[in-house]
Amino acid sequence: MNESKCLRETPLSQWHRAHDGRMVEFAGYSMPVQYKTGVLAEHAAVREKVGIFDITHMGEIMVEGGGAEQWLEGLVTNKILGIAPGKVVYTAMCQDDGGVLDDMLIYRLAKHRWLVVCNAANHDKILTWFQIHQPGKDVVIDDASYRTALIAIQGPNSHQLITRLEAIRPHTDSVGQLDFYTSLNVVVGGAEWVVSRTGYTGEHGYEIYVPNDMALSLWQELITKGEEFGVVPVGLAARDTLRFEVCYCLYGHELSEDTTPLEAGIGWAVKFKKADYIGKEALQKQKAAGVPRLLIGLEVAGRTIARQSAQVMSQNQLLGQVTSGNYSPTLRRSLALALVASGVPDRELQVEVRGKVYPCHAVPIPFLSARVKGDPRAERTLPA
């Protein structure tokens, strides 16, 4: 712990400080927002070469037992029932009214063993939700968050880099065969590592879950062996610009307890043909009545950046609000995601930024197509 500010440290926090990482508070952790080279350079490295991310702040909750599969199936909107070990599912977990408690990844590690990866800011809430709904002894919940480090490797050169790691070399073929949204368990020095392909940048990439005491040596090896591939460490700021360009939802922006997955554009992760789950009835009613709000893309005139909560208007009528906005380093345009009333006209739109009104217009999303095959988050489909 960082006693001065009572912030949690990751196993890599000292490395970040020693290498010009600018540390900020994020979800109760001291995390690097950027390094000396700057956000644009970090962003470009991931799009063109390879970047590594310390995302140890994410929550990891292990769920085990013969009843775990059916229990998890009743808590989430997507289907996990019957998936094979090694599969990963992106899903939402909702309240009774359909509001999103969190979006998350669920890994099936073995027949009766699951890993739930939730957002850092929602870790305590999701753990409490699990405990409230825990059915009995046939479901065991083990919070592994504070003993697990998580490193992401993202970019066109990510495969070349990860297969240079000493611990991965014996598993090179298996790692090469990983499809998007699959994972592999490997044993390194008597400890279990989980290697997966999910990502949050729209680029080819991997995640490695390791015990805390193995994180620093892994990170340093990635830095050393990644030099020939142009590797750079990447902070929270570029992580946000990268996910924003491909329009992946960020909890607290596009998703919240006041927003349903249908409104946020992840209706493909809502399955109505599966058995009952928390929030299903409310989501069915919303779909039948017509989803009242939709997530759209906007291009703002000039280089003005419309940040979260900026009002979107048409002819002085309030239509909704921006959820995320930024200047796209790749596309070199000022763009925004906005949650607006359904049926917004594609004409005479304006956005209010710091008391001034700027013209904007609707554009298709995602702004930038993900360069990975089979990424469900790039879809904008109706729920099944």
N, C-alpha and C positions, 0 to 999 in steps of 0.2 A: 504493500500500500504506500502511496505517497502521502505521508502523514500531514504535510503542510496544507494540502487541499482535500485530504481524505479521498483521493482518487485511486482507483485500482491501476496497477502497473501490469503490462504484459511482460513475458520473458524477454521481449525485445526492446523495451522502453529505453533502457540505457544505451543500447546500440543506436536507436533513433537520435537521441540527444547528442551522442558523440559524432554523429554524421550529419549534423546541421538540420535535423528534423525539427520543424516548428510545432511544438506540442500544444494541444488544446484539450479541453474537457469534452468528452463525447460519451454519452450514455454511462456516466460514472467512471469512465476510464481516461487516463492520460494517453492521447493518441496523436500521431503525426498528421497534421493537415497537409503539409507539403515539405519539400526539402529545398536546399539552396538553389537547385537548378530551376525550380518553379513549376507551376501547374501545367503550363503549356508544353514544356519539355516532357514531363511525366506522361501527360495525355498522349502526345505524339509517339512516345516510346512504346506504349501499349498497342496503339493502332499499327505501328510500323515494325516493331521488333519484339520486345518482351519487358514486362514489368512485374515486380513482386509486391504483394500487399500483406501487411500484418493485419489480419482481421480476427485476432484472438478475442476481441470483445464480443463476438457473436455468442449466442447461447447454445449449448449442446446438452440435450437431455436424453438419456438412455431410457428406453422402455422395453421391458422384458417380460416373458411369461406367456403361457398358453392362451390367455385371454387378450393379449395386447393388440392383435390384429383387428379383431372385431371392435374393441374399445376405441382404437384410433379411428377406425372407419366411421364411427358415430360422432366424431368430434370435428371432422374436416369435410370440406366441400368436394374435393377431388376423390377419385377412386384409388384406394391402396389395396383393397381386398384382392388377394390372389397374385399380387406382383411377385416376381421371382427375387431371391436374394441377389443383391448387387444392383437392383433398380432404385432409382431416386425419383420422387414425385414432388412437384411444386404444387402447393395448395394454399387455401385460406382456412383459417379457423374463425368461426363467427359466433356472435351472441345470438340469442333467440330472435332478435329483431333483424338479423342479417348484417348488422354492422361488423366490420372486420376487427377481430382482436389482434390478429397478426397474419402475415403471409410467411410461409416457411417451407423448408425442404424436409421431406421425410425419407430416410434411407432404410431399406430393408437389408440389414447386415447378415442375418441368418434367419432360420425359420421362425424363431420366437424372439428375435432380437432386433430392435429398431433404434435408429438415431433420429431425433427431431432437432433440427437446427433453426432457431428462431432469432429474430432481431434483438440486438443488445438492449435496446430501450424497453423491450417487451418481455425480457427474460423472467423477471419476478412475477409479472402478470400471468404469463403462460404456465409457469411452474405452479402457481397458486390455482389456476384453472384446472390443471391436471390433478392436483391434490383434492380439490373439491369434488371432481367427478371420478376419482379413482374407485373402481368397482369392488376390489377385494384383493385377496392374496394372489390371485392368478395374474395380476398386473403389478409389476415392480417398477417404480420410478426412481431413477438415479440421476441426480443433477451432476453432470461431468464438466460443467462450464469452467470452473475455476482450476481444474487440473488439466485442461485441454488447450493447446495452442493451435491456431489455424492460420496457414499461409496459403495465399492464392498466387498462382503463376499464370499470367494472362498475356496473350499476344501471339502473333504469327510464329514466333520462334519458341513458343512454350514447350512444344514436344521435344525439340532438340535439347532444351535445357533440362527438363525433368529427367530425361533418360541418361543424362550425364551423372546424375546423383549416384553415389556408391550404393546406397540402400535400394535404389530402384533398378539398378543394372540387372539383378537376377530376375526381375519381373518386367523387363523391357517389352517383351512380346505382349504380355497381358495388358500393360498400360497402353500400348499402341492400338489394342483392339477395343479399348473403352469407347462406347458410343456416348453421345450426349445424354446426360441424366442417367449415368451408371457409375458404379463405384467398385473398388477392389480393396479387400483387406490384406495387408501384408504384415509379417512379423519382422521387426528390426530390433536386434539386441534384446530380445525377450519381450518387447513391447509391441502392442498393436498400433499400426498406422492405418488410416483410411485414406485412400487416394480416389478422388472423384473428378468428374467432368460436369460442372454446372456453369459457374461463371456469372459475372454481373457486368460485363463490359461489351458483350456482343462479339468478342474475339474468341478464338480457340484458346482453351486454358484448362487448368487443373486446380484442385484444392488438396492440401495435405493436412490431415488432422493428426497431431502427434502429442505425446505427453509434454508438459511444460519444460522439463529438463532436457529435452532433445531439440527444442525450438531454435536456440541460438546457433548451435552448430549447423543445423539444417539451413538456416538463413545465411550464414556466412559462406557455406558451400555454394548456395545459389548465387551469391554475389561473385564469388571467385570464379566459378565455372561458367557464369553467365556473361563474363566480360566480352568474350568473342561473339556473343549474340546481341550485345548492346543492352544488357539488362540494367534497369534502374529501379530503386525503391520508389513506391508510389503511395502518396498520402490520401487522406479522405477527400480533399478537394477534387483531385483528378478522378478519383473513384466515382464521384458524383457527376462530373461532366461526361464521363464515359457511359455510365448507365443512362444518363439523360438523353444522349443522342439516339440511343436505341429504344428509348421510351419504356424502360423497365420501371415498374412501380417502386416507390420508396415509401415505407410506412411513415406516417406523420405528414406526408405530402399527398400522394395520390390515394393512399389507403388510411383509414382511421375507423374508429368505432362509430362514426357518424356517416360512413360511406360503405356501400355494399360492393362486393366484387363485380356485380353486374354494371354498376355505375363506373367503376374504375377501369373497365375494359379487360378484366381477366375472367370474363364469363366462361371461357373455354375450360377453366379450372373448377367450374360448378357443374356437378353431375346430378341431374334430377332423376335419372333412372335407377340410381343406387338406393339402398335402404335409407331410412330416416337418419338424419344427422342434425345437430343443433343449428338452427337457422334456416333449414330447408323450407319449411312452410312459409316463412316470411319472404324468402327469395322467390318461391313459386308465385306468390301473390304479386310481388313486384313485377315479375316478368309478364304475368297475365294482364296486369293493369297498364303495362308500358313503363319502362325504366324512366324515371323523371329527369335524371341527369346523366350526362355522358361526358367522357373524357375526350377532349379534342386537342389538336395541335394548332398553334398559332405562330405566325411569323410577324414580328414587330418591326416597324419601320426604323431604319437606321441601326445604330448600335445600342439603343435603349434596352435595358434589361428589365423585364417585368418579373419581379420576384414573387414568391408565395404570398397569397392573399391580395395581390393586385386585382382590382375589380375589372371585369370584362363587361362591356356595354355595347348597345346598339341604339342609336337615336335616343340617347339619354335614359334608356331602359337597362337596368341591371340584369345581366344574364347569368352571371356566375363569377368564379374567382380562379385566378391562376393557382395551380398546385406546385409547379416547379418552373423556373425560368432561368435561362442562361444564354451566354454567347457561345455558340457551337464552335470549338476550335477546328473541327474537321470541315464543317460545312461553311464556316465563316458567315453565319447569320445569327441574328438574335431570335431565339425561339422560346416557346413556352408551352407547357401543358396546362390545360384549364378544365375544370369541372363546371359545366354549364348546363342550362336547361335544355332538354331535348328539343330538336327542331330549330336550333339556332341558325339564322340565315347566314349564308356565306357572302355577306355584303356589309359595308359600312360598320365594321366592328372597330371598337376602340378599347384601349386598356389604360387605366389610370396609374401612373407611376409618380410617386411623391407630389401629388397634387396637380400634375399635368396630364393631359389626355393625348395619347399617341395612337395613330391609326395602326391597325393590324388586320390580318386576314387568316382564315382557316387554311391549314395545310394538312396533307395526309400524315398519319403516324403509322409506324415509327419514322422519325426523321431520317435515320440512317439504318439500313438493313443490317441485321446481325449477320456476321460472316461465319456462322456455324450452322450446320444442317440440323434440322429437327428441333429448333429452339421454340418451345410452345409459347414463351412470353412474347414472341414477335407476332403471334396470331392475334387477330381481333375478331373472334367468332362468337356466335351465340352459344349459350350453355347447352350441354347435351342432356 
